[in-house]
Amino acid sequence: MELRPAAEGDEGLLASIEQAANTDALAHVFAPPYPWAAVRDRWAERVAATNVAAFVVVVDGVGVGYLAYDRTTLLHLGVVARHRGTGLADTVLAQVPAHVDRLWVLEENVRARRFYERHGWRADGRTGTSEYPPHPVELGYTRHRPLVE
């Protein structure tokens, strides 16, 4: 696996990977059509932002996932369906710096919630709504680390 820094021009690739990762996983939440142009534009903003680290996850020369975070918040992490359950997402999450300790996850995305909880993240009581219709509920999560004696 290679975690390649995203560059200007990667926004279409990132939007396509996100579409591939989310179309089946979130079909119970979002109805078609997929908002590809809006997702591409959001990736263009992320890639251009100086305070965001954005990456393309590459396996065997093919983009199969994505990762983005800012100073405190994990903004995006996903892998396409054929790589789910392989440990790839675990490896990608392990690349997120320890100071990045917040994220938002869709309330109805039970698979993602279990994934983050398995890695020590916990719902922290924050709630919001997704930017995309039908604007489902998002839950705030915070990374919990064991206390060091």
C-alpha positions as CSV (number, residue, x, y, z in Angstrom):
1,M,0.0,0.0,0.0
2,E,1.2,3.5,-0.8
3,L,-0.3,6.6,0.7
4,R,0.4,9.2,-2.0
5,P,-0.1,12.8,-1.2
6,A,-3.0,14.2,-3.3
7,A,-2.1,16.9,-5.7
8,E,-4.0,19.4,-7.8
9,G,-5.7,17.4,-10.5
10,D,-6.5,14.5,-8.2
11,E,-10.0,15.8,-7.3
12,G,-11.7,13.7,-10.0
13,L,-9.9,10.6,-9.0
14,L,-10.7,11.1,-5.3
15,A,-14.4,11.8,-6.1
16,S,-14.5,8.6,-8.2
17,I,-12.9,6.5,-5.5
18,E,-15.2,8.0,-2.9
19,Q,-18.2,7.2,-5.1
20,A,-17.0,3.6,-5.5
21,A,-16.5,3.3,-1.8
22,N,-19.8,4.8,-0.8
23,T,-22.4,3.9,-3.4
24,D,-23.0,0.4,-2.0
25,A,-22.0,1.1,1.6
26,L,-24.4,4.0,2.0
27,A,-27.2,3.1,-0.4
28,H,-29.5,2.8,2.6
29,V,-28.8,6.5,3.5
30,F,-28.4,8.4,0.2
31,A,-30.6,7.9,-2.9
32,P,-29.2,8.3,-6.4
33,P,-28.0,10.3,-8.2
34,Y,-24.6,10.5,-6.6
35,P,-23.5,14.1,-6.1
36,W,-20.2,13.6,-8.0
37,A,-19.6,17.2,-9.0
38,A,-20.1,18.5,-5.5
39,V,-17.8,15.7,-4.1
40,R,-15.2,16.6,-6.7
41,D,-15.4,20.3,-5.8
42,R,-15.1,19.5,-2.0
43,W,-12.0,17.4,-2.8
44,A,-10.6,20.3,-4.9
45,E,-11.0,22.5,-1.8
46,R,-9.4,19.9,0.5
47,V,-6.4,19.3,-1.8
48,A,-5.8,23.1,-2.2
49,A,-6.1,23.8,1.5
50,T,-2.8,24.4,3.2
51,N,-4.2,23.2,6.5
52,V,-5.4,19.8,5.1
53,A,-3.3,16.7,4.5
54,A,-5.0,14.7,1.7
55,F,-3.9,11.4,0.3
56,V,-4.8,8.8,-2.3
57,V,-4.5,5.2,-1.1
58,V,-2.8,3.2,-3.9
59,V,-2.5,-0.6,-4.2
60,D,-0.8,-2.2,-7.2
61,G,-0.8,1.2,-8.9
62,V,-4.5,1.7,-8.6
63,G,-6.3,4.3,-6.4
64,V,-8.5,2.3,-4.0
65,G,-9.0,4.7,-1.1
66,Y,-8.6,8.2,0.3
67,L,-7.6,9.9,3.5
68,A,-7.8,13.6,4.6
69,Y,-7.3,15.3,7.9
70,D,-6.6,18.7,9.3
71,R,-5.0,19.8,12.5
72,T,-7.6,18.2,14.8
73,T,-10.2,16.3,12.6
74,L,-10.1,13.2,10.5
75,L,-12.1,14.5,7.5
76,H,-12.3,11.5,5.2
77,L,-11.2,7.9,5.2
78,G,-12.5,5.2,2.9
79,V,-11.6,2.2,0.8
80,V,-13.4,0.6,-2.1
81,A,-15.5,-2.5,-1.4
82,R,-13.0,-5.1,-2.6
83,H,-10.5,-3.9,0.0
84,R,-13.0,-3.9,3.0
85,G,-12.1,-6.5,5.6
86,T,-8.5,-6.8,4.4
87,G,-6.9,-4.6,7.0
88,L,-6.2,-1.8,4.5
89,A,-8.4,0.7,6.3
90,D,-6.7,-0.2,9.6
91,T,-3.3,0.5,8.0
92,V,-4.5,3.8,6.6
93,L,-6.0,4.9,9.9
94,A,-2.7,4.1,11.6
95,Q,-1.1,6.8,9.5
96,V,-3.3,9.5,11.1
97,P,-1.3,11.6,13.6
98,A,-2.2,11.2,17.3
99,H,-3.2,14.9,17.6
100,V,-6.0,14.3,15.1
101,D,-8.5,13.2,17.6
102,R,-12.0,14.1,16.2
103,L,-14.2,13.0,13.4
104,W,-17.8,12.9,12.2
105,V,-19.5,9.7,11.1
106,L,-23.0,9.1,9.8
107,E,-25.3,7.7,12.5
108,E,-26.6,5.1,10.0
109,N,-23.1,4.0,8.9
110,V,-22.9,1.2,11.4
111,R,-19.9,-0.4,9.7
112,A,-17.8,2.8,10.0
113,R,-18.9,3.4,13.6
114,R,-17.8,-0.2,14.5
115,F,-14.5,0.3,12.7
116,Y,-13.7,3.5,14.6
117,E,-14.9,2.1,17.9
118,R,-12.6,-0.9,17.4
119,H,-9.7,1.6,17.1
120,G,-10.6,3.5,20.3
121,W,-12.8,6.3,19.0
122,R,-16.0,7.0,21.0
123,A,-19.2,9.0,20.3
124,D,-18.7,12.3,22.2
125,G,-22.3,13.7,22.2
126,R,-21.8,16.1,19.3
127,T,-24.4,15.9,16.5
128,G,-24.7,17.5,13.1
129,T,-26.1,16.9,9.7
130,S,-24.5,15.8,6.4
131,E,-24.0,18.4,3.8
132,Y,-25.7,16.1,1.2
133,P,-29.4,15.4,0.9
134,P,-31.3,14.0,2.7
135,H,-28.9,15.5,5.3
136,P,-28.7,12.5,7.7
137,V,-27.5,12.8,11.2
138,E,-23.7,12.7,11.9
139,L,-22.2,11.9,15.2
140,G,-19.1,13.4,16.6
141,Y,-16.4,10.9,17.7
142,T,-13.2,11.5,19.8
143,R,-10.2,9.3,19.9
144,H,-9.6,7.9,23.4
145,R,-6.2,6.8,24.4
146,P,-5.4,4.7,27.4
147,L,-4.1,6.6,30.4
148,V,-0.4,6.3,30.9
149,E,0.8,5.8,34.5
